[in-house]
Structure formats: C-alpha cells, structure tokens
C-alpha cells in the first residue's frame, strides 16, 4: 500500500494573476473586510518586480552529549526587508504620489487573484525609502522599500464582494 499522493496543482503564471494592494487601514490583519480592501489602491499594473515579502524562520542548533548529530528547532520568525519595484512616470504621476518615507499601512498580496475564498497574505509595513533607479538601459523605475512592522497574516481567506 502506498501513501496517498497529493492532489495535482493547477499551475499558473504570476503576471496577470497576482494582485497587490496598498491599504492604509485594516482593523484586523487576520480578517480584512471587503470594505477595507476596496478602500486600498491596486498597485498590480505598476509593479515590475516583488522583492522579499516572505516569512521565514531561523533555526537553532540543539546539540547534546548523547549524540554527534546536532538537531535543530525553529527559532525566531522574521520577514526580510521587502520592496516593490514600480515604474516611474515622466510627469511624476506615479507611486510617489501615493507612498512616502515613513507611511504606515499594509501590502496585501493575493497570489491567485482577488477571488473570494482564495488566500492572501497581509503584511503590516512602513515605507523606509522611495529611491529612484537611474539605470541607462532599463525603463525608469522607483523601488519602494518596506520594513515589516509586525508578524504578517498568512493564508487569510479573501472576503466576498459587498
């Protein structure tokens, strides 16, 4: 008898599917309301790249004298510094009109789209910098850098439309 295989996934391509919102106010990051999400700004069409926005756990070695093997246990949970690489506008009508250094809010990432009952991650953030990238061979871009200010809410069910 063999182990039960995991169900096959419906694989997808992130561009055109993933939705990214900036939301200024969410009362409960583990259960944002549709009204709170709809009050946000959809950044998806201006984001060229997502950096970070991952929750990871450090590991701690727990060696003992009973074995040469050093076992490990999960340690502190952290989220690396994160950023959204966005496009700049020739008339300055871009992300700089929405986000400035020290703004607090939430980045909401809906990996499979804004679809009721699918899952999303809610990252409480502070904008740490909004530098302009001045590469010669790339389109003009702005990197919005974020610090994650408290533990993100992961795999939160997306609420129904009102």
C-alpha positions, 0 to 999 in steps of 0.5 A: 500500500502506498501513501496517498499522493497529493492532489495535482496543482493547477499551475499558473503564471504570476503576471496577470494573476497576482494582485497587490494592494496598498491599504492604509487601514485594516482593523484586523490583519487576520480578517480584512473586510471587503470594505477595507480592501476596496478602500486600498489602491491596486498597485498590480499594473505598476509593479515590475518586480516583488522583492522579499515579502516572505516569512521565514524562520531561523533555526537553532542548533540543539546539540547534546552529549548523547549524540554527534548529530546536532538537531535543530528547532525553529527559532525566531520568525522574521520577514526580510526587508521587502520592496516593490519595484514600480515604474516611474512616470515622466510627469511624476504621476506615479507611486510617489504620489501615493507612498512616502518615507515613513507611511504606515499601512499594509501590502496585501498580496493575493497570489491567485487573484482577488477571488473570494475564498482564495488566500492572501497574505497581509503584511503590516509595513512602513515605507523606509525609502522611495529611491529612484533607479537611474539605470541607462538601459532599463525603463525608469523605475522607483523601488519602494522599500518596506520594513515589516512592522509586525508578524504578517497574516498568512493564508487569510481567506479573501472576503466576498464582494459587498 
